[in-house]
Amino acid sequence: MAKTGNQPSWVKEFRKSVKASTPKGWLVMQGKKESTRVQIRKDGKKIAAITIPYAWKESD
């Protein structure tokens, strides 16, 4: 499981924004090699996951 206590502030704000603008169960997280991963869950089970072509880093 990912550690959530030591995350940069941009990660917290990004996740908060995603939560406010998507249906319940949509999650974003760091994927392999600094990519971004989107995961969709329903009733506690993963129903879909995809890596999208955006770096997992803060940008201007």
DSSP file (Angstrom, degrees, kcal/mol; ACC not computed):
  #  RESIDUE AA STRUCTURE BP1 BP2  ACC     N-H-->O    O-->H-N    N-H-->O    O-->H-N    TCO  KAPPA ALPHA  PHI   PSI    X-CA   Y-CA   Z-CA
    1    1 A M              0   0    0      0, 0.0     2,-0.1     0, 0.0     0, 0.0   0.000 360.0 360.0 360.0 144.3    0.0    0.0    0.0
    2    2 A A        -     0   0    0      1,-0.1     2,-0.4     2,-0.0    27,-0.0  -0.379 360.0-115.7 -73.7 147.9    1.2    3.5   -0.8
    3    3 A K        +     0   0    0      1,-0.1    -1,-0.1    -2,-0.1     0, 0.0  -0.710  31.1 179.0 -82.2 130.2    2.4    5.8    1.9
    4    4 A T    >   +     0   0    0     -2,-0.4     3,-0.8     1,-0.1    -1,-0.1   0.574  64.5  73.8-108.3 -12.2    0.2    8.9    2.2
    5    5 A G  T 3  S+     0   0    0      1,-0.2    -1,-0.1     0, 0.0    -2,-0.0   0.799  97.4  44.5 -75.0 -29.7    1.7   10.8    5.0
    6    6 A N  T 3  S+     0   0    0      2,-0.0    -1,-0.2     0, 0.0    -2,-0.1  -0.038  81.6 132.6-107.4  30.8    4.9   12.1    3.3
    7    7 A Q    <   -     0   0    0     -3,-0.8    -3,-0.1     1,-0.1     5,-0.0  -0.550  61.6-105.8 -84.8 147.0    3.3   13.3    0.0
    8    8 A P    >>  -     0   0    0      0, 0.0     4,-1.4     0, 0.0     3,-0.8  -0.287  32.3-112.0 -63.2 155.8    4.0   16.7   -1.5
    9    9 A S  H 3> S+     0   0    0      1,-0.2     4,-2.3     2,-0.2     5,-0.2   0.818 115.2  62.1 -62.4 -31.1    1.3   19.2   -1.2
   10   10 A W  H 3> S+     0   0    0      1,-0.2     4,-2.5     2,-0.2    -1,-0.2   0.855 100.9  53.4 -65.4 -31.7    0.6   19.2   -5.0
   11   11 A V  H <> S+     0   0    0     -3,-0.8     4,-2.6     2,-0.2     5,-0.2   0.932 109.4  47.8 -66.2 -45.3   -0.3   15.5   -4.8
   12   12 A K  H  X S+     0   0    0     -4,-1.4     4,-2.0     1,-0.2    -2,-0.2   0.918 114.9  45.4 -61.5 -44.1   -2.9   16.2   -2.1
   13   13 A E  H  X S+     0   0    0     -4,-2.3     4,-2.2     2,-0.2    -1,-0.2   0.884 112.3  51.6 -67.6 -39.1   -4.4   19.1   -4.0
   14   14 A F  H  X S+     0   0    0     -4,-2.5     4,-2.5     2,-0.2    -2,-0.2   0.933 111.7  46.2 -62.9 -46.8   -4.4   17.1   -7.3
   15   15 A R  H  X S+     0   0    0     -4,-2.6     4,-2.6     1,-0.2    -1,-0.2   0.878 110.8  53.3 -64.6 -37.4   -6.2   14.2   -5.6
   16   16 A K  H  X S+     0   0    0     -4,-2.0     4,-1.8    -5,-0.2    -1,-0.2   0.909 110.4  47.7 -62.9 -41.8   -8.7   16.6   -4.0
   17   17 A S  H  X S+     0   0    0     -4,-2.2     4,-1.2     2,-0.2    -2,-0.2   0.901 111.9  49.3 -65.7 -42.9   -9.4   18.1   -7.4
   18   18 A V  H >X S+     0   0    0     -4,-2.5     4,-0.9     1,-0.2     3,-0.5   0.922 110.2  51.6 -62.3 -44.0   -9.9   14.7   -9.0
   19   19 A K  H 3< S+     0   0    0     -4,-2.6     3,-0.4     1,-0.2    -1,-0.2   0.873 110.5  48.7 -61.0 -38.1  -12.2   13.6   -6.2
   20   20 A A  H 3< S+     0   0    0     -4,-1.8    -1,-0.2     1,-0.2    -2,-0.2   0.721 117.9  39.5 -74.8 -21.2  -14.3   16.8   -6.7
   21   21 A S  H << S+     0   0    0     -4,-1.2    -1,-0.2    -3,-0.5    -2,-0.2   0.346 109.5  57.8-115.4   6.9  -14.6   16.4  -10.5
   22   22 A T  S  < S-     0   0    0     -4,-0.9     3,-0.1    -3,-0.4     4,-0.0  -0.887  88.9 -87.9-131.4 163.4  -15.1   12.6  -11.0
   23   23 A P    >   -     0   0    0      0, 0.0     3,-1.3     0, 0.0    -2,-0.1  -0.226  62.5 -75.6 -64.3 161.7  -17.6   10.0   -9.9
   24   24 A K  T 3  S+     0   0    0      1,-0.2     3,-0.1    16,-0.1    -5,-0.0  -0.307 117.1  36.3 -57.1 136.7  -17.0    8.2   -6.6
   25   25 A G  T 3  S+     0   0    0      1,-0.3    16,-2.0    -3,-0.1     2,-0.5   0.345  78.0 128.8 102.4  -5.6  -14.2    5.5   -6.8
   26   26 A W  E <   -A   40   0A   0     -3,-1.3     2,-0.3    14,-0.2    -1,-0.3  -0.727  34.1-179.9 -86.2 128.9  -11.8    7.3   -9.2
   27   27 A L  E     -A   39   0A   0     12,-3.1    12,-2.6    -2,-0.5     2,-0.4  -0.936  17.4-156.8-127.8 149.4   -8.3    7.4   -7.9
   28   28 A V  E     +A   38   0A   0     -2,-0.3     2,-0.3    10,-0.2    10,-0.2  -0.975  24.2 155.8-123.8 143.8   -5.0    8.8   -9.2
   29   29 A M  E     -A   37   0A   0      8,-2.3     8,-3.1    -2,-0.4     2,-0.3  -0.961  47.4 -77.6-155.9 168.3   -1.6    7.5   -8.2
   30   30 A Q  E     -A   36   0A   0     -2,-0.3     6,-0.2     6,-0.2     2,-0.1  -0.596  47.1-163.6 -73.9 131.8    2.0    7.3   -9.3
   31   31 A G    >   -     0   0    0      4,-3.1     3,-0.7    -2,-0.3     2,-0.1  -0.179  38.6 -54.7 -96.8-164.5    2.6    4.5  -11.8
   32   32 A K  G >  S+     0   0    0      1,-0.2     3,-1.3     2,-0.2    -1,-0.2  -0.449 120.1  13.7 -73.2 149.0    5.8    2.9  -12.8
   33   33 A K  G 3  S-     0   0    0      1,-0.3    -1,-0.2    -2,-0.1    23,-0.1   0.858 133.6 -59.7  53.8  43.3    8.7    5.1  -14.1
   34   34 A E  G <  S+     0   0    0     -3,-0.7    22,-3.4     1,-0.2    -1,-0.3   0.707 100.2 137.8  63.6  22.9    7.1    8.3  -12.9
   35   35 A S  E <   - B   0  55A   0     -3,-1.3    -4,-3.1    20,-0.3     2,-0.4  -0.368  55.6-109.2 -88.3 176.1    3.9    7.9  -14.9
   36   36 A T  E     -AB  30  52A   0     16,-1.1    16,-2.7    18,-0.8     2,-0.4  -0.913  27.9-160.0-110.6 135.1    0.4    8.6  -13.8
   37   37 A R  E     -AB  29  51A   0     -8,-3.1    -8,-2.3    -2,-0.4     2,-0.5  -0.937   3.1-158.2-117.6 135.4   -2.1    5.8  -13.1
   38   38 A V  E     -AB  28  50A   0     12,-3.0    12,-2.5    -2,-0.4     2,-0.4  -0.944  13.5-175.0-111.7 132.4   -5.9    6.1  -13.0
   39   39 A Q  E     -AB  27  49A   0    -12,-2.6   -12,-3.1    -2,-0.5     2,-0.5  -0.981  11.5-156.4-130.2 140.3   -7.8    3.5  -11.2
   40   40 A I  E     -AB  26  48A   0      8,-2.9     7,-2.8    -2,-0.4     8,-1.5  -0.968  13.8-174.1-118.5 130.2  -11.6    3.0  -10.9
   41   41 A R  E     - B   0  46A   0    -16,-2.0     2,-0.4    -2,-0.5     5,-0.2  -0.923   9.3-173.4-123.4 147.7  -13.1    1.1   -8.0
   42   42 A K  E >  S- B   0  45A   0      3,-2.5     3,-1.8    -2,-0.4   -17,-0.1  -0.983  77.2  -6.7-140.4 129.0  -16.6    0.0   -7.2
   43   43 A D  T 3  S-     0   0    0     -2,-0.4     3,-0.1     1,-0.3    -1,-0.1   0.850 130.2 -56.7  54.5  36.9  -17.7   -1.6   -4.0
   44   44 A G  T 3  S+     0   0    0      1,-0.2     2,-0.4     0, 0.0    -1,-0.3   0.463 115.7 110.7  79.1   1.3  -14.1   -1.8   -2.9
   45   45 A K  E <  S-B   42   0A   0     -3,-1.8    -3,-2.5     2,-0.0     2,-0.4  -0.900  72.4-117.4-113.7 139.5  -13.0   -3.8   -6.0
   46   46 A K  E     +B   41   0A   0     -2,-0.4    -5,-0.2    -5,-0.2     3,-0.1  -0.579  34.5 170.7 -71.3 124.7  -10.8   -2.5   -8.8
   47   47 A I  E     +     0   0A   0     -7,-2.8     2,-0.3    -2,-0.4    -6,-0.2   0.601  64.9   5.7-110.1 -17.1  -12.8   -2.6  -12.0
   48   48 A A  E     +B   40   0A   0     -8,-1.5    -8,-2.9     2,-0.0    -1,-0.4  -0.973  55.7 178.7-161.8 150.7  -10.4   -0.7  -14.3
   49   49 A A  E     +B   39   0A   0     -2,-0.3     2,-0.3   -10,-0.2   -10,-0.2  -0.968   7.2 173.2-154.1 141.7   -6.9    0.8  -14.3
   50   50 A I  E     -B   38   0A   0    -12,-2.5   -12,-3.0    -2,-0.3     2,-0.5  -0.997  28.3-130.4-149.7 145.7   -4.9    2.5  -16.9
   51   51 A T  E     -B   37   0A   0     -2,-0.3   -14,-0.2   -14,-0.2    -2,-0.0  -0.863  27.8-155.6 -94.9 129.4   -1.6    4.4  -17.2
   52   52 A I  E     -B   36   0A   0    -16,-2.7     2,-2.3    -2,-0.5   -16,-1.1  -0.772  26.8-107.1-107.2 153.7   -1.9    7.7  -18.9
   53   53 A P  E    S+     0   0A   0      0, 0.0     2,-0.4     0, 0.0   -16,-0.1  -0.246  81.6 106.7 -81.0  55.3    0.9    9.6  -20.7
   54   54 A Y  E    S-     0   0A   0     -2,-2.3   -18,-0.8   -18,-0.2    -2,-0.2  -0.996  71.1-115.8-130.5 138.0    1.5   12.3  -18.1
   55   55 A A  E     -B   35   0A   0     -2,-0.4     2,-1.8   -20,-0.2   -20,-0.3  -0.428  23.0-123.0 -70.7 143.9    4.5   12.5  -15.7
   56   56 A W  S    S+     0   0    0    -22,-3.4     2,-0.3    -2,-0.1    -1,-0.1  -0.584  77.7  96.7 -86.3  74.1    3.7   12.1  -12.0
   57   57 A K  S    S-     0   0    0     -2,-1.8     2,-0.3   -47,-0.0    -2,-0.0  -0.985  80.9 -93.7-156.8 158.1    5.3   15.5  -11.1
   58   58 A E        +     0   0    0     -2,-0.3     2,-0.3     2,-0.0    -2,-0.0  -0.562  46.0 179.7 -75.2 136.8    4.3   19.0  -10.4
   59   59 A S              0   0    0     -2,-0.3    -2,-0.0     1,-0.0     0, 0.0  -0.928 360.0 360.0-136.0 163.1    4.5   21.3  -13.5
   60   60 A D              0   0    0     -2,-0.3    -2,-0.0     0, 0.0    -1,-0.0   0.466 360.0 360.0 -77.9 360.0    3.7   24.9  -14.2
